[in-house]
């Protein structure tokens, strides 16, 4: 029985066809970036990068305009040193400051995060401008969405009252409050 060998021409044609199909398929990702490799805000909040600091999923929770509000989200730093991040509203009202350790992250809000409370100027469904500032990255003002407790994941996080600052009687500067006062000698 005679065996039929594929001709060199046929083998060469098949190899070229496979190479062309492979190049065509690879070309799709070469000319069109893969969306999942691009940073994006995967939640209800917004994302911003200032130098080595990234703020993720920032949003404001409140029950209404003029009501107590809190800033929610997360901060992460790729810096070699700790970074102080300040947050302010569009009218200049400082919401607070948070320190993020070198190569570390900090949660904002929730039950375990840094609490940044203020009075909301906007109603749920709107956005409020928040300015984020770091020494190395500068500052950027972004429109942060304002939400309420309609979504179940936020229902327990909407503040009902602003926390009251705890004040304690303070000693004059340079005086140790744990020391007893020294009696003054009297002439007599």
Legacy VTK file of the C-alpha trace (Angstrom):
# vtk DataFile Version 3.0
C-alpha trace
ASCII
DATASET POLYDATA
POINTS 188 float
0.000 0.000 0.000
1.387 3.345 -0.964
1.630 6.063 1.610
0.696 9.608 0.665
3.028 12.238 2.074
1.805 15.771 2.337
3.626 17.967 -0.001
5.997 20.617 1.226
3.684 23.195 -0.270
0.707 21.970 1.802
2.708 21.923 5.058
4.072 25.390 4.383
0.573 26.734 3.657
-0.786 25.272 6.928
2.082 26.795 8.939
1.543 30.221 7.385
-2.217 30.012 8.038
-1.657 29.171 11.741
0.860 32.015 12.060
-1.555 34.512 10.485
-4.433 33.457 12.737
-2.173 33.761 15.793
-0.987 37.228 14.749
-4.561 38.372 14.083
-5.736 37.225 17.503
-2.756 38.779 19.273
-3.304 42.013 17.384
-6.644 42.594 19.103
-5.025 43.046 22.512
-2.098 44.971 21.053
-4.309 47.696 19.589
-7.128 47.623 22.164
-6.124 47.888 25.827
-7.544 45.233 28.106
-10.082 47.020 30.288
-9.513 44.939 33.398
-5.844 45.971 33.424
-6.754 49.671 33.707
-7.408 51.156 37.204
-11.049 52.095 37.726
-13.558 52.721 40.525
-15.264 49.378 40.963
-17.758 50.598 43.545
-20.275 53.409 44.004
-17.471 55.824 44.880
-14.760 57.591 42.895
-11.006 57.097 42.595
-8.136 59.597 42.501
-4.338 59.320 42.541
-2.049 61.986 44.000
1.584 61.012 43.527
2.175 57.838 45.563
-1.271 57.999 47.218
-4.437 56.445 45.801
-7.893 57.182 47.231
-10.385 54.463 46.296
-14.190 54.319 46.331
-14.707 57.707 47.980
-18.319 58.543 48.743
-20.313 60.583 51.248
-23.103 59.037 53.315
-25.850 61.261 54.738
-29.607 61.239 55.214
-30.044 64.677 53.614
-28.716 68.177 53.024
-27.606 69.834 56.250
-27.557 66.489 58.056
-24.587 64.636 59.580
-22.405 63.027 56.914
-19.338 60.805 56.760
-16.649 60.219 54.174
-16.200 56.555 53.212
-13.470 54.873 51.153
-9.871 53.714 51.397
-6.399 55.193 51.032
-3.262 53.344 49.951
0.285 54.636 49.741
3.305 53.462 47.769
5.471 56.177 49.344
8.673 55.388 51.255
7.502 57.591 54.141
4.188 58.225 55.900
1.809 60.562 54.057
-0.647 62.980 55.688
-3.829 63.376 53.667
-6.280 66.204 54.324
-9.861 66.418 53.091
-11.822 69.672 52.688
-15.218 70.607 51.268
-15.672 73.082 48.424
-16.370 75.914 50.899
-12.999 75.298 52.592
-14.391 73.439 55.598
-11.775 70.897 56.644
-13.297 67.428 57.005
-10.197 65.946 58.609
-6.713 64.579 58.148
-5.487 60.986 58.048
-1.950 59.630 58.162
-1.163 56.702 55.876
1.980 54.754 56.719
4.680 54.029 54.158
3.437 51.287 51.828
0.266 50.949 53.914
-3.465 51.487 53.609
-6.197 53.098 55.718
-9.960 52.559 55.612
-12.225 55.599 55.870
-15.576 55.224 57.597
-17.356 51.928 58.010
-17.178 50.250 61.389
-13.388 49.850 61.524
-12.049 52.848 59.606
-10.955 56.393 60.377
-14.084 58.442 61.019
-14.365 61.725 59.095
-17.675 63.403 59.964
-19.098 66.728 58.813
-22.405 68.382 57.925
-23.485 67.577 54.383
-24.265 70.414 52.025
-25.753 68.170 49.357
-28.681 65.786 49.077
-28.298 62.071 48.329
-28.078 61.541 44.593
-25.951 64.657 44.069
-22.192 65.040 44.224
-20.124 67.202 46.538
-16.699 68.584 45.717
-14.001 67.302 48.053
-10.414 68.538 47.883
-7.768 65.954 48.756
-4.299 67.240 49.588
-0.889 65.655 50.274
2.471 67.421 50.588
4.139 65.398 47.818
1.154 64.879 45.491
-0.430 68.327 45.701
-4.204 68.648 45.782
-7.099 67.705 43.599
-10.787 68.505 43.842
-13.122 65.707 42.803
-16.896 65.302 42.647
-17.741 62.669 45.262
-21.169 60.973 45.102
-23.541 61.555 48.018
-25.552 58.480 49.018
-28.010 57.605 51.765
-29.031 54.362 53.456
-31.272 53.201 50.605
-28.766 50.532 49.591
-28.570 47.832 52.274
-24.759 47.884 52.409
-24.865 51.526 53.556
-27.954 51.474 55.788
-26.023 51.000 59.055
-23.261 53.461 58.100
-25.306 56.654 57.637
-24.502 58.887 60.623
-27.448 60.041 62.697
-25.542 62.655 64.721
-22.158 64.303 64.568
-19.806 63.022 67.250
-19.233 65.482 70.060
-15.602 66.311 70.685
-14.329 65.120 74.016
-12.794 67.977 75.934
-11.025 67.684 79.218
-9.680 70.430 81.424
-6.204 71.156 80.219
-3.219 72.192 82.247
-1.315 75.355 81.405
1.426 74.798 78.840
4.521 73.210 80.334
2.740 71.988 83.495
2.409 68.273 84.251
-1.250 67.771 85.318
-0.305 64.720 87.429
1.848 66.772 89.818
0.451 68.126 93.078
0.660 71.899 93.470
3.480 73.104 95.695
2.217 75.049 98.720
3.339 78.666 98.822
5.234 79.517 102.001
3.589 82.169 104.134
5.319 84.598 106.429
4.146 84.407 109.894
LINES 1 189
188 0 1 2 3 4 5 6 7 8 9 10 11 12 13 14 15 16 17 18 19 20 21 22 23 24 25 26 27 28 29 30 31 32 33 34 35 36 37 38 39 40 41 42 43 44 45 46 47 48 49 50 51 52 53 54 55 56 57 58 59 60 61 62 63 64 65 66 67 68 69 70 71 72 73 74 75 76 77 78 79 80 81 82 83 84 85 86 87 88 89 90 91 92 93 94 95 96 97 98 99 100 101 102 103 104 105 106 107 108 109 110 111 112 113 114 115 116 117 118 119 120 121 122 123 124 125 126 127 128 129 130 131 132 133 134 135 136 137 138 139 140 141 142 143 144 145 146 147 148 149 150 151 152 153 154 155 156 157 158 159 160 161 162 163 164 165 166 167 168 169 170 171 172 173 174 175 176 177 178 179 180 181 182 183 184 185 186 187
